[in-house]
Structures are given as C-alpha cells and as structure tokens.
C-alpha cells in the first residue's frame, strides 16, 4: 500500500492511527479502462473503492445519479447491504484503491463516525459531522481575544465623590459600575463601585449624599490585557470569584469586561448586540449594532455553530434592528396604528448575510397617517441601506405605495393575486406567504393572511401554476460537471439549484394545506404531522436546507473577507471531499423532491 493514501479525505479523516495502519495493510490498487463497468446491478461488492484518478458515473437505469471524482468513495452502501443497487461505469480511465470488505466491516465496528459518513443517509452523515464540530465550538471561542468580546467603556469618578452623585452617573451612562480613582497614591489606585455596592450604602441608613464612594469601593481589582484570550478571562473570573475584570493595556484602562457579557459572548453574542440596539437614541447609533450582526455570524460560523441556530439569532436581531429603526424614525402614533413586516428569507428566518430589503407596512383601517408618510418610509428604507441591506430591485419595500396599504386594501390585493394569477402576482403571493411582523400591531397582518387562506381552496390549476416555479431557473444539465469542478467557470448557484426549489416546493405544499407557518422547517414539520410527506423525507429536506444554507454562508463570508460582493455562488473545486459528498446528497434530495412535486401538482401537464 503506497503511503500516498489521502487520510484527510472523508470518511477516512476520522480514523485513529491504528485504524489508518489497518487501511494501509489492507488496500490494493486497481485500474479500469474508460467505459468499463466497475459494478453492476445485483453485484455483491467485495471492496470499497476510493478514486485516485479519473471519474466514475453512477446510473439508475439510464439516469445519471451522480459522478465521483478523485478522493471520492463508492459503493459503501452496497458493500454493507451485500448487493449493489446501481451501475457504476468508468467515465474515463480510472485508477483507484480497493479496500477489502472485512477491513471496512472492522472499521465500521470500531468507529461509528466512519460508518455514518460512509454509508448512511444525508441526515445521519450531518449528525455525525455536527458531533465532530461541536467538540471544537467552545474551544474555538475561548481562543478569541478579550477585545473581541464586549468590553464596556470605563466611567471614572473620584473617590471623594458622594454616593448620590455617582448613582446619577450610573443611571445617565446606563452602566452597572464605575471605576473609582484614589489619587493619594502613586501610581493612582483604581477601585470599583457597583450597583450591588449601592445596596450596602442604603443599608447603612446614612443619607447617600453624605457617603463617599471611596469608603465603599473594592480596590482589589483583577485585570487582564486586551490581547489575552477569552479563556484566560473566564479562568480569572472563576478562580477569583469576581463578576468583572478591568481590561488594561499597560497603565491605560481600556474598559470593563462583565461576567454576563463574557458568558453571552461564549454562548451566542446576540445579547451584546441587543444591548447596543436598546441603548441607541438615533439611527446612526444603530449602524454599529448592524455591523456587529455580520461579525457575530462570522464568529459563530467559525466556531462550528449550527446554521439553524445562527439563522434564528439573525432573525431575532434583524427584527429588533428593524423595530428600533422604525421606532426612531416613525412617530409613535404611526407605530401604534401600523404593522411593519418582513418577507422572503427574512420572514422565514433563513437569512444569514444581509440581502435585499423585502418589507411592507399595513395601516389600521380608518387611521389617517401623517402627511409626510412617504418621506418617513423613504427614511426607513434609506436607514436599512445604510445598515447594509440593499434596496430590493423589485421595490418590495415600505417606500413603495403598493406595499404600504390599509389592512382592508391589502386583503383585497392578496385576494386578487389568487383570483387573477399571473407571473407577477404569483411572485408577490410567494413573497407575502413568508410575511412576519416585526413592529407595531401584528393583528393587522393577520387579516390579509387569513383572507389569503380562506380563498386558497383546492384550486388545482392555481396551485399548479404556483408550484411550477420550482423550475423557474431551469434544470442545469451541467451541474454535475460543475459539482466535480470539470466546468466551473461560473460556480454553482446554490439558491437556484437547491435552496429555492426546496423552499418553494415546501411553500407550495403549505399553501395547498392552508398552513399558517412561515419558516420552511416549521412547514416541513407540519406537513409531516399531516402525513403529506414522510418523516424520512421531512428530515432529509430539513438537513439538506441547512447544509445548503451553511455552504452558501461559508462561500459568502469568504467573498466578504476578500472584499468581493456576495454572489451566492460556490466554487466546488475548493470544497472538501466531505462537503462535495454532502452536496451531492443534498442536491439529490432536492431532485427527488421535485419529482414528487411534479406528480403532486401534475406539473408535466401544464
């Protein structure tokens, strides 16, 4: 066995040293000429194949299922089942490793992760992968620098200041502590006076204006440098049983690291951003918090956090950002008599990086809005642009009067989309089905939503036209080649090839079932509960969606880091063998789902 066996390729990257030695001792090299059949239907395979050079195509009948390239492994499932269910043909000259069945069986018995990645379905592969990643998540975060966490700015008072005046500082600065300076020593001694210390001052019974903070402060502070690791800060907090650390660069005090802020950083960062949003008193103050959202996404992705959790956090933070911006821009009377809502991926809770604005405004029937309503809405749309959310090319925004109407008028418009469907109205309908309220009275959104569901009866023709958009981007016949990097001039567009047909297919079934859920995963769960789709398909769809979202996020973050616009394309040539294997499985799930949708909605008869 040559030493060149690539143990960094999946599923061999999870093997121990002894298991790698077993592979080296058991593997042979084989050659197959172009066009030769490596495995046929019904064959009892005796080896697992790992491609060194060339490509192998897997057929089900005459249909191409997938193609395997260098470092790819096949046919693990057939090896375990004892029979091959598909045909494997050398697309060109193939040189490959052959690993004996008994060796593979021994590896599966000793290493559950190897077995899961080798022959399991998509959901089990992703479960095994997530278990491996989760072990490194907390460790990765603890290696971050202290100044990457939320270090609160320092607020100084003199030690002879009275407690009452310091309480006013705490309130004005919206902080729980101040640093107390004792200038009687050289160098100046620094202590801390906190909100909890205030309780001791009150219990003395002495008027607060007659007590000095210096007599109540703690001068035994624990400090840490901005460049130190978060893990070191955590250890100091626990070792000394304190609730905060002074962050100092030499003699210069940078700020205060609160225990709550540190724990929030280690958990999900979102608490810190929410604090910034709540503290903002003008729109410009929200811009910094908006920037932090992308940084949070980057940090969480690098730490291996599940994409479903990242998406949920982003949805919550974006909703709070939009709500706070609307509250700062719109007068209170307008806020109380309207419902600001978001749509598309934002409404479904599946947006990870900032994309086009998709929002609308519903006004209470009988309410007279301000004369400058258009100006207010323009200011809101401009604020979101400033935050990094580009204007929607289709003008699906509150500054477009079409997406800013009374509850009754909106209900009428939605009904017209259903009763007189055309390409534009069906697109608007799809977007509106994902609507999610973020500010104001959410009941105002419910009226048009309920009107839509009342009319969405078993109109097979309308549902078929609606569902037909799963093929809106066409079937790219060369995407398997692009997946293998054979013809990857433009990259693979994950939204077009996978995410959109999956999301819209689920949305179409949800509309047919009159489901109220807006997120794709919630719709899948509801469809499974109603026995519209099987639990196995539901799990595959959920896992495929999350994997495609994660892959798209990874590609987008790389583009941002290299100062390129986010394109939605993935360079498949740069994917790991495991990522490419999972991508094949995920796109295979989407392909199977589209076949079921065509049958369900009779799309082939359109």
N, C-alpha and C positions, 0 to 999 in steps of 0.2 A: 504494500500500500504506500503510494507516494505521500510525502509529508505535506503536499500542497492542498490536501483536503481542507475546504473552507469551513472551519468551525464557527465563523462569525455569521454564517447564513442560517436562517430559520429552517427547521426547528433544532438544528444542531448547536445553536448558540447557548442553549440551556443545559448542556451536558457537563457533568463533572469531569475532572481529569481522568479518573478511572474509566468512565463511560466513553470518553474520547479515545482512550487506548483500545477499548474493545472495538470501536469502529475501525481504527487503523488496522487491527489484526484480522478483520473480517471482510474487508471491502476488496472488490476486484474492479477492473476497468473493462468496459465493453464498447464495441463500435457497431453502428448501424448506418448503412448507406441511405441516401436520400430516397424517400418513397417507401421504405420498408416498414412493415407492421411490427411494432415492438410488442404490443399486447393487443389481443383481440377479445371481443365479447365472449364471456364464458370461460376465458382462460384462468387457470389457477396460478397466480403470480408466485414466483419463488424468491423474488428480490424486490427491494425498494430501489428506485432509480434516482440518481442525482446528476443533473446535466452539467457537464464540463464545457462542452462546445456544441453549438447548433440549437435547433428548435424542434419541439415535438408538439403536434396538434392532437387534441382530444376530440373525438367525434361521438355524437349520439345519433346513430343512423347516419344521415348525410349532413346533419347540422353540426357546425363547429361550436363546441362548448367553450374551449379555452385553448391557449397556446402556452407552452412552457419554454423558458429560456435558461441560460447559464445560471447555476446555483439553485434553480427550481427543483422541487422534489415531486415525484409521482410514483406509483399509484398506491399511496398508503392505505386508502380505504379498501381497495381491492385486496391488498395483502392481508389486512385484518379480517375482511369478510370471507376470504378464501376464494373469491371469484371476481373477475373484472367485469364491470357492467358497461364499459365504454371501450372504444377502439383508440389506440394511441399509435400515431404514424409519424415517422421522421420527416419533418418538413424539408430538411436539408441534412447533410452528413452530421451524424450525432456521435459524440464521444461522451460517455457517462460512467459514473461509478455505479456499481451494483452491490447493495448491502443485503446479505442473506436474511431470510425471513426470521430464523431463530434469533439472530442478533437484534433485529428490530423488536421482536417479542420481548427479549430480555431488557431492552432499553425502555420499552413501554412499562414493563413491570416495575422497574427501578425508578422511573422518572415520569410522574404523572403529567407534568407540563409538556414534555416531549410528545407523549401520546396525544394530548389535547391539540397541540399545534400541528401534529402530523395528519390525523385523520378525522378530527371532529368537525362538526358543522361550524358555521360562522360564529354563532353566539358563544359556543364553548371555547373557540380559539380566542375570542376577545376577552372572555372571562379569565383565561389563563394569562393573557397578556397583561390585563389590568392588575392581576395579583402580583405579577413581577414588578410592575411600575410602582404600585402603591408602597412597596417596601422602601423606595427611594424618595418618596414625596416629601416627608417631613425632614429627612436628612438634607435634601436639596435646599429647602427653605432656611434651615438653620445655618447654612453656609453663606447666606446673604450678608451683606454689610449692615451694620447698625443704621447708617444713614439712609438705607433703602427702606427702612420701616418709617412709621410716622413719628418723627421727633418733634415734639411740641416746642414752639419758640419760648425762650426764657422770659420771665417777667420779674424784675428786681425791685425790692423795697429795702429801705434802711432798717436796721434792727431796732431803732428807737421809734419807728412808726407805730401809731396806735392800731389796735386790732380792728376797730370800726372802719378806719380809712382803708385798711388792707382788704376787708370784706368787700368794700366798694370796688376795689381793683379786681378781685376775683369775679365779681358779677360783670363788670364792664368788659373784661378780657375773656369771659366765658371759659375760665380755667379753674382747675381744682387745686392748684398750688402756685406759690410764688417763692422765689429764691431770696433769702434774707442776707444782706451784706453786713458783716461786722468789720468795720474799718479800723478798729482799735488794734488789730494785729497786722503783722507783715509776714507773708502776703495776706491780703484780705481773706478773712474766713467767710465761708458760704454755708448757709443753712437752708432749711426748707420749712415753710409754714403751709399747712394743707387745710382743706375743708374739714377733715376729721379732727385736726388740731383745734379748730374753732369750737367744737363741742366741749373740749376741756376748758376753754376760755369762758364759755357760757356757764358751765357748772360751778365756776369759782364764785359766782354771784357778784363779782366786781364789774361795774359798767365797762363795756368794751372799749370806750374811748379813753379809759384810764389804764388800760393794759397795753404793754408793748409786745410786739411780735417776737422780739429777740429773746424774751424770757420764756417763750412757749415753743420756740423753734428747735428743730433737730439739726445739729451741726456735724453729726457723724454720717456724712453722705458717702454713698458708693458711686464711683464714676466709671465711665467706660469711654473708649475712643470711637469716633465715627467710623473708623476703618475696621474696628473689631467685628467679629462675626455675631450674628443674631444668637447663635447657640451659646456663645460666651455670655451674652447679656442674660439669656434665660437661666444659665447656671448661676450667675451672680444673684439674680432675684431670689432664686430658690435657696441658695446657700445662706444668704444673709437675711432671708425672710422679710424683704422690703417690697414696697409696691411701686417704686420708681427708681430710676438711675439718672444721674446727671451725665449728659454727653458732653465731653470736653476734649478739645484738641489743644493739648498743652495747657496753658493758662486761660485760653479762650473757651468760655462755656457756650456750646452750640445750642443746647436745649435740654429738654427733659424727656426721657423715654418712660412712659407709663406702662405698668404691667398689662393693663387692659388692652392698650394699643399693640403691645408686643404679641399678646395671645391672638388678637384679631389678625395681625399680620401672618402669624403661623397658621391660622385657620383659613381665612379667605380674603383678607384685605378690605372687604366691602364696608365694614363698619367705619373705617377711617375715611373713606370717600363720602359716606353718608354724613359724617360729622362735618366735612368741608361744605357739603351742599347745604346743610341746615344753617351753617354759620354765614353763608353768603347773603349779602344785603343788596347786591346788584348783579346784573347779568354777567359783567366782566369777572366777578368773583366765582362764577360757576365754570368758567372756561378751564381753570386749573383742575377742578374736580373731573371735568370731562376728559382731560388729558390723562388723569390717573386711571381711568377705566381701562384704556388700552394697555397701560403699564401693568395693571392688575392681571389682565388677560394673558399678557406675555409671561408674567411671573408664574401664574397658575399653570399655564401650558408647559413651561419648562420643568415645573415640579412634578408633572405627571398627573395633575388633577383631571378627573373625568370631565369630558366635554359637556355632558348633560348638566353637571354642577356649574361649570363656567357659564353656560348659556342661561341658567336660571338666575345666577348672580347678575349677569349683564342685563337681563330683562328687568330685574328689580331696580338696579342702579339707573338704567336709562329711564325707566318710568319715574323715578324720583327726580332725575335731572330735568325731564320734560315738565313734570309737575311744578317744580320750583321755578323754572324759567317762565312758565305760563303765569304763575302767581306773581312774579316780579314785573311782568310786562302788562298783563290784563288787569283792569280794575276789579276789585272784589265782587262787585255786583255782576259782572260778566262771568267771572269764575263760578259763582254760585248758580247761575242760570244757564249753564252750558255743560257740555261733556267733551273734553278733549280726548281723542282716542288715536291709537296707532294701529297699523295694519301690516300685512306681509310678514316677513320673518321676525320683525319686531313684535308684532301682535302674537305670533305663535310662540315667542320665547326661544327662537332659534338663531338669533343674530349674535355673532361673536365679535366681529370687527365692524366698524362704522360703515354703514351703507346708506343708500339714498333714503331721503325722508319719505315716509308713507304715513300721512296723518290726516285727520279730519276733525270737524267741530260740529256738534249738534246743539242747536239753541232750543230753549224751552218754548213751547207753543204759547203765544200771547206776550212773550217778553220782547221789549223794544231794546235792541242792542245800542251801544254808543254810536254816535255818528261817524266816528273815526275807526270803526271796526276793521275796515280793510287795512288801515295803517297799523293797527295793533297786530293783526295777523301777519303782515309783512315783517314787522319787527321780530315776531316769534320765529318765522322761517329763517330770517337772517341770523338770529341768535344760534339756531341749530347749525347753520352753515359755519358759523364761527367756531362752534364746538367740534367741527369735523364731520358733520353729517351733510353730504352734498344734497342739493335740491333734486327732487325727483324729475327725470326727463319728461315724464308724463304729467307733471304738475299735479300729482295727487298729494296736495298739501292744503293746509288751512287758508293759505292766501289765494286759493282758487275758489271762487264762489260756489262752484259745483260741489265741492267737498266741505261746504260751510252752509248748512241749511237748518231749518226748524225740524223738530222731531217728526212732525206730520209730513212735511215735504220730503224728508229723507226716506220715510217709509214708502211714499208714493214712487220715488225714483227707484228704490230697490225692487218694488213690485213690477215696474216697467222693465227692468233688466230681465226679470223672469218671464214676463208675458211676451215681450218682443225681443228675444235674444239675438244679438249679432256679435261679431268678434269683439268689439269694444265693450259691450255690456257684459259679456261673459267674463272678460278680463276683470272688469270692475267688480263683478259679483265674486269672483275668486278672491280678490284682494279684500273685499269687505267681509267675507266669511271669517277672516282671521282677525277682525277688529277686537281691540282690547282697550278698555277705558283706563286712562292714567290720571285724569284730574277732573274735578267738578262732580256733577251728579251722574253716576253710572247708569241710573234708571233711564236716562234719556236715550242711551244707546240701545237699551233693551227693546224699545218699541219697534224700530225698523228691523232689528234682528228677529223678533217674534213674527212680524209681518212676513219676513222672508220665509221662515219655516212653515208658516200656515199655507203659503202658496206653493212651497216646494213639495207638491204631491207627487204621485207616481207618474210623472210626465217623462216617459221613457225617451222621447225624442229630445227634449231639452237636456235631460241628464246625459244622454249620449253625446250631444254636442259639447256639453261642458267637460265631460271626461276625455273627449278626443284630444284635448290639449296636452295629454301625456306625450304625444308625438309632435308637440309644437316645434321642437328643434330638430326633428327628423332623426332617422336612425343612421348614425355614422358607421358605415361599413368598415372603416379602417381603424376603429378604436382599439381593437385587439392588438393591431400592429403598434399603435401609439403606446399602448399599455406596456408593450415589450421594448419600447424605445427604438423600434425599427424605422419609424417615420414620424418623429416627434418634433416637427418644425414649429408647431403652434402649441403643443402641450395638450393635455386632456382637460376639458372644461367639466369639472365635477358637478356643477349645478345643472348644466344641460344634460349630461349623460346619466346622472344618477339622482341627485337631490331633488330636482324639480319633478321628474316623473313620479318619484316615490311620494313626495309631499302632495302633489296634485291628485294622484291616484287615491290616496287616503282621504283627501278632502272631498273627492267626488263620492266616495262611498259614504262619508259622513253626511253629505248633503242628502243623499238618497235615503239615509236612515234618520234624517231630521235631528242630528246630534248637535248639542249646544257647545261642546268642547271646541277650543280654538287651537290648542297645541297638537302637533302631529302625534306625539306619543300618547297623549290623553285620548285622541281619536282612535288610535290603534287599540288601546285598552278597551274602549267602549265597543269597538267593532268585534273584538274577541269575545267580550261579555255577551254580545247579541248573537254570537255564532255566525257572524258574517264572514270572518276569516278564522283560520285555525290558530290555536295558541302558538304552534311552532312557527307559522308564517308571521304572526304578530311579533314574536321575539326576533326573528330574522330581520324584519323591516325596521324595528327599533334599533337593533345593533348596527345594521347597515347605515341607517341615517346618522347615527352618532359617529361611526367610523368615517364616513364621508365628510361630515362636518369637521372632525378633528384633522383630517388630511388637508382639507381646504384651509383651515385655520393655520396649520403649520406652514403651508405654502404662502399664505398671506402675510404672516409675520416675517418670513424670510424676505419678502418683497419690501416690507416696510423698513426692515433693518438695512437693506441695500438701497433705500431711498427710491424705490420704484412704486408706482401705483399698484394697488391691489387689483389683480386681473381675474382671479377666480380659476386660473389655470394651474395645473400641477405638472412639473417636469418629471415624468415617470422614470426617466433614465437615472434620476437621482434618488429614487425610492429604494429602501432596503428590500431584501428578498421577502421578508415577512410582510412589509407594507404592500408589496406588489401582490403577494398571495392573498392577503385580506381584501385588497381592492378587487381582484378577480372575483372573489366570493361575493362581495357586496354588490358589484355590478351584475353578477349572475342572479342574485336575489331580485334586483330591480327588473331584470329581463323577464324572470319568471312571473313577477307580479304584474307586469304589463300584459303578459299573455292572459292572465286571469281577468284583468280589467277589460280586455278586448272581448272576451267571452261574456262577461257580466253585462256590459253595456252594448253588446252587439256592434262594436265599432267597425268591424270588417264590412258591414252592410251600408255604412254611410257613403 
